[in-house]
Amino acid sequence: MATLTSDWFARRSFWATVRYVFLVGLAIVTLVPFAFMLSTAFTPRSDVWHIPHYWLPPNFTFDNFTYVLFGAQFPMFRWLLNSVVVSTATTVVVVTVDALAAYGFARLKMPGRDFLFGLILLSLMVPIAVTLIPIFLLMRDLHFFNTYNALVWPAAANAFGVFLLRQFFMTIPVELEEAARLDGAGKLRIFWSIDLPLVRNALVTLALLTWLVSWNDYFWPVIALTDENSFTSPVAIVYVRGISGGLPDLGPLMAVATLIVLPPFLFYLIFQRRIREAVATTGLAGR
């Protein structure tokens, strides 16, 4: 019996060690690009192409950041501001529209409600390339190109957000709404004062995911934006790479990448507890 117990613990320790080694290796593979980005951003431009690469710059400098923010011939502050405005506006629009639509599909009784909701779910299976040309033509006809409107409104129809919030609204006991209705509350008052506070975690999850996706979006902005002053941060990286010509000026390029990565990183540090709670709750909700 003692031998069997010791063998069981030995096998368990072996596989636990294998898992830890695998996870550590995966973490290293994930973090190496970020380490290269940071080390290059703080390395003088004359030492960037040193072989082997300086993972810890011997001459630590902020010159690359000073150059891209104040000395370069491109509006870095404007690009960062564009990303902040677009991401925030998109988040507000998506949360507002999806919350109202999800509440309607969860609580309002109307002919064809389930059929319409099925069509919304079906839209999740449609590749973005299929809708790209219609959206492009619509934005052109509305004269939205090179404006915030071209980036905000196409993202407002978020089928995932409607599905997510509807599942949460359906978990709210109907008795709560009936009691409020007996007290004279209307549908909007019930929606605002009772239902929304009870789905707070789902709203936070949707807001966080929407903000991060909007901040990192490159595919649509590079199509909808042609004016340099209207670029968002992901488009800015490609623009900075293109104007260097030949070998890329890695110091300023990595400084731009660091500035773009910094807001989501700080965003996570500030809201990490809320993010964990929201994602955990989201995984348990719905029926």
Helices and strands as residue ranges (DSSP letters): H 2-41, G 45-47, H 63-66, I 67-71, H 76-107, H 113-123, H 128-141, H 149-152, G 153-155, H 159-169, H 174-182, H 187-190, I 191-195, H 196-198, H 200-216, H 219-224, G 228-230, H 233-244, H 250-284
